[in-house]
């Protein structure tokens, strides 16, 4: 099948290359010339494991091409995916101007039947606006359908998620569109859930908001556990063994970030409130999350008395491991709070330093965790990159001025660290170490 994908960011590019790898002919369209040039030369312009290899393979087979102008793509494709950005407006609602722009472009170039598929996360009823826009601006009397086919791709494992999803949700209005989407997903042996379009749009926002709610729930439990000397990781395990609850997304830590959860959560309660439906659960989920970095700093201050002039090695900048994405990353808030306390910061991240320095130009980035720890009064682990677990902590201990580790993700082996002479401060559990110093 021929497919057009508008927007070659994290979602669009995975979608484009995923369908190309399955043997479809795919046109990736983006107005960012730099991105298109990079992709046309075979370089993925961001870090996402496995994507570079698929780009090489599919380009080699002539299954994917990239353009800034999508006219040919619209003409040839049977299905047109809209994967452009839907950033948050200052009031939290989604800015849909890029979606409108693509809809207008499609309208001007549509000559025969197409399925236009929303993949970016959009507010319920967006399909109505796409349909209306195409109808208003189209040059010829052609039929088309707008469907909602939300993505559930996690950055860092997006390739795996594309090929092995747990479900595929498609909101459609016609049998014709349903058949085409069924054909597109014929190689996937997973539940294909057909709904009406608005329901599919809601499923996406509801899924992300629910997962965010689970995280804020466990993070509040973490606070309680710290007060009563309980262990939040065991609480999470004990709860999660109940299959009605499930253990995933119950990892306590420094809060959720990324381009989806914070934005989708806010957009979703705004949508509900605009319809006259108060949704305090979601507002509270956000409030709990917003407080995490400050609570973390408070914990550091309780252990270190003052932060002024102290050197802090920050491990991890990306909003989660295996990505260079720093959008809404808790690390940024932690660093700003540390700065306002007068601390000196040296950060290390395996992939995200460049992006972090684009928003925090004064940030000192080390080239290894050892360099970040050199002469430090404390280490703060903000992102649980796998490599932090296998660091030579003895070497780190020897190079630090004072041996404190604040683990914002409960990623490290606290007992081992304590045996090496560290004071180890996890989230939602009792600190471990020799606190006589
Ligand atoms: C999310 C959804 O998972 C995906 O289905 C959707 O389509 C896009 O948004 P993503 O933002 O890539 O994916 O990351 P995800 O793995 O969901 O993590 C989001 C944030 O929650 C991260 O900051 C992560 O560190 C945090 N998190 C996740 C926790 O704090 N605890 C957990 O138990 C799980």
Boltz pocket constraint, residues with backbone or C-beta under 6 A from the ligand:
constraints:
  - pocket:
      binder: B
      contacts: [[A, 151], [A, 152], [A, 153], [A, 154], [A, 155], [A, 156], [A, 208], [A, 211], [A, 215], [A, 247], [A, 248], [A, 249], [A, 250], [A, 251], [A, 252], [A, 253], [A, 254], [A, 255], [A, 256], [A, 257], [A, 258], [A, 259], [A, 260], [A, 261], [A, 319], [A, 320]]
      max_distance: 6.0
